[in-house]
Amino acid sequence: MAIINNRGGIISLPTSAGKTRIAIEILKHQVGKKLVLVPTKDLVKQWKDQISGCDVDTYAMLYRHLDRLNDYQ
């Protein structure tokens, strides 16, 4: 609940431990515009297949569009 209450945090678990599922559950409790950043296009697809109402993209894409970051504050 600390991540939900503080509106931020880090989920650090081993591969296949359920980080995406945990993050999706947390995002369900958030209001407003949501942004998920992942390192690869494969993970973008994985996220988009599992969640709606959330913007998902790579770190590189964010860097190219830093001007849009204010939309998420």
Secondary structure, DSSP 8 states (H G I E B T S, - for coil): -HHHHHT-------TTSSHHHHHHHHHTT--S--EEEESSHHHHHHHHHH--SSEEEEHHHHHHTGGGGGGG-
